[in-house]
Amino acid sequence: MGVNVSVVAIDAGNSKTDVALIGEDGTVLSTARGGGFQPPVVGVEAAIDVLAAALDRAVAELPAAGGASGTSAHVSACLANADLPVEEAELAAALEGRGWGSSVEVRNDTFAILRAGVDEPRGVAVVCGAGINCVGMTPDGRTARFPAIGRISGDWGGGSGLAEEALWFAARAEDGRGEPSELARALPGHFGLASMYALIEALHRGGIPSARRHELTPVLFATAAGGDPVALALVERLADEVVAMASVALRRLGLLEEEVPVLLGGSVLAACHPQLNDRITELLAARAPKAEVRVVSEPPVLGAALLGLDRTGAAPEVHRRLRAQYV
């Protein structure tokens, strides 16, 4: 690298990767976007190759001015599928082998969303996209987290889980095993089908790709907004799950009685469905009355970069300069 890069910030999700190269004064020197990071699907080294391709593009966009090599930089990588500390350690070792910087720290990508939304590393974030996760942190380095790898770790919710639940209730509503629900009409109707039986057959036999099931989550919320009791109960249960995760994380960090941000992120929570987000705010006010609930609008790669500056001991004005470039 031809300029002084202090932090190599990487935010890598299942669908895309963002890289930002940060200078010593907090200036964003260059950025690049790449593909998704999926080590469970393609293997660790192939997944890191995707990060490498994005990093190469960011390096190619660096200013031409001379300076120290980027190998002295700190690599701050917030990665999807780094769900357990042992996985973070394994991925950190793999990144160290690439020689992109003098030090490497890997965190689950939920930490990037949390850090992007707070001025200091203090608070809790709940993310609900395809899945659901929650993390918390304090300036002294303490963290709270959950395995967040599905039902075996006690999770419920996320866009994929909501779609599956909606299908379950809709199927039973149509054939009489469950209570009536508008979901039995709305879910197949989304795909131009006349019945749940037709939708079940299409999903089972591949007429509708399984990957399209996520399209049913917005249908669930629209049905709940229309007053359907079954759909509304699912939305309210998700709110209960979000509050349960957030309040447990706050308790673990000793923050239940303190003024502290609770950030909501991910596609489901960022959509700001009133039935969901208003209930979250109401329930959390009873359990953590001083918590401030808000939706994160800042890009997660900013959080990865700020975590890198935290690690390098950068001055507050460097943090402020960096954040100002993402406003």
ZIWOGI-V941976 format. One record per backbone hydrogen bond with DSSP energy under -1.0 kcal/mol. CO is the residue of the C=O (numbers start at 0). NH is the residue of the N-H. Records with the same first field share a line. If there is no record, write none. Layout:
CO->NH ; NH
This chain:
5->73
6->21
7->75
8->19
9->77
10->17
11->79
12->36
15->12
16->33
17->10
18->31
19->8
20->28 ; 29
21->5 ; 6
22->25
26->22
29->20
31->18
33->16
37->40 ; 41
38->42
42->46
43->47
44->48
46->50
47->51
48->52
49->53
50->54
51->55
52->56
53->57
54->58
55->59
58->61
68->71
69->72
72->101 ; 102
73->7
74->104
75->9
76->106
77->11
78->81 ; 108
83->87
84->88
85->89
86->90
87->91
88->92
89->93
90->94
91->95
92->96
94->97
95->98
102->74
104->76
106->78
107->110
108->112
109->113
110->114
111->115
112->116
119->121
122->136
123->262
124->134
125->264
126->132
127->267
128->158
129->159
130->128
132->126
134->124
135->143
136->122
137->140
141->137
143->135
149->152 ; 154
150->153
157->161
158->162
159->163
160->164
161->165
162->166
163->167
164->168
165->169
166->170
167->171
168->172
169->173
170->174
171->175 ; 177
180->183
181->184 ; 185
182->186
184->188
185->189
187->190 ; 192
188->191
194->198
195->199
196->200
197->201
198->202
199->203
200->204
201->206 ; 207
208->211
209->212
211->214
212->215
213->216
215->219
216->220
217->221
218->222
219->223
220->224
221->225
222->227
223->226
227->231
228->232
229->233
230->234
231->235
232->236
233->237
234->238
235->239
236->240
237->241
238->242
239->243
240->244
241->245
242->246
243->247
244->248
245->249
246->250
247->251
248->252
249->254
250->253
254->257
259->291
260->123
261->293
262->125
263->295
264->127
265->269
268->271
272->275 ; 276
273->277
275->279
276->280
277->281
278->282
279->283
280->284
283->287
287->290
291->261
293->263
298->301
299->303
300->304
301->305
302->306
303->307
304->308
305->309
306->310
307->311
308->313
314->317 ; 318
315->319
316->320
317->321
318->322
319->323
321->324
322->325
